[in-house]
Amino acid sequence: MSSADPAPLARRQFASDNYSGMCPEAWEALQQANCGHAPAYGNDAWTARASDLLRELFEVDCEVFFVFNGTAANSLALASLCHSYHSIICHELAHIETDECGAPEFFSNGTKLLLVPGAEGRVEPEAVERTVKKRNDIHFPKPRVLSITQATELGTVYSLDHLHAIQETARRHHLALHMDGARFANALASLNVAPKEITWKVGVDVLCFGGTKNGMGVGDAILFFRKELAEEFGYRTKQAGQLASKMRFLSAPWVGLLQSGAWLRNAAHANAMAARLQGHLAQLDGVEFISTRQANSVFVRFPEAVRSALSELGWKFYTFIGAGGVRLMCSWDTTEAEVDALAADIRSAWTSSARGME
Ligand SMILES: *Cc1c(COP(=O)(O)O)cnc(C)c1O
């Protein structure tokens, strides 16, 4: 290895699904897209094919755009749904509120986010109703959009029934419905339904479909199910620096993932690894989970002694995401052996911490 080679992490980690590399299907498509010349700015065959595959997958004629990441997808999509004097209702733990550095407000020129609480990271229709009805005077930013995250920031998913109730509330109050689907594939794998059942059929107007966490290197897709909302959206992406000049390198990995079915296999695998981890942790004496595992993450409370013991053993994890505690996240490439190794280290840290407290 030359000195220019950065040292790889000694092992796969559970800090984020963004720690993972690209899956072989995405990588291969990228390599194929690298053969020769192709038209720029999205006028190439790969981008057309990726868009068609998404339309086939969702069984609907929708407008498709590819941008570099989820923050851009969410904030530009939201900006296209409202004016600056509007407001967007979302969960208090929503990524658009907690992890996008104000980008949704910035790109919409000041649209305010109205936060609602809700168990396990989900927005409840009643909370939306209360928020809409609280004020209707000219001094308050008019609620215009409801944004939900599927799977949620706490690794749970919205059921079909819950989505129907959300749709009914949104329709009654003339709210557009935005779905942050950074982990949409994980939610689908968990619910085992067709993509249309939890998107346009339940009133979702715009879906931000995450490719990065699913096994791509970079890039998320934006799907406008109400096509008129996408009018002039291309200008928005260009102005925001999100129109890739060599677009085929964003879109080709989507072709690789969608054509091979890897997108759903990857998500189902990550979910299964999180289920395995959760199963191990459930055996610890007095363990407390923060949310119910339904997708590819486990949220759990660890005593400080356990957290530092794990850090010393080289395990990386976040403690500031969601509702606090420790977030353990599985990826498309997480192996059973790695889950078991982490669980074994947690178990021994857990037992010594319990002994220390006696
Ligand atoms: C990761 C993630 C995003 C996108 O984040 P980027 O870092 O901008 O790609 C959006 N929403 C949720 C819920 C996420 O977890």
The ligand as an ORCA input file, in Angstrom:
! r2SCAN-3c Opt
* xyz 0 1
  C     -29.454     10.463      6.033
  C     -30.782     11.093      6.030
  C     -31.102     12.109      5.118
  C     -30.127     12.625      4.087
  O     -28.978     13.120      4.637
  P     -27.745     13.592      3.733
  O     -26.611     13.515      4.675
  O     -28.029     14.973      3.306
  O     -27.652     12.672      2.588
  C     -32.392     12.606      5.124
  N     -33.311     12.159      5.986
  C     -33.042     11.191      6.892
  C     -34.121     10.715      7.799
  C     -31.763     10.648      6.950
  O     -31.494      9.689      7.841
*
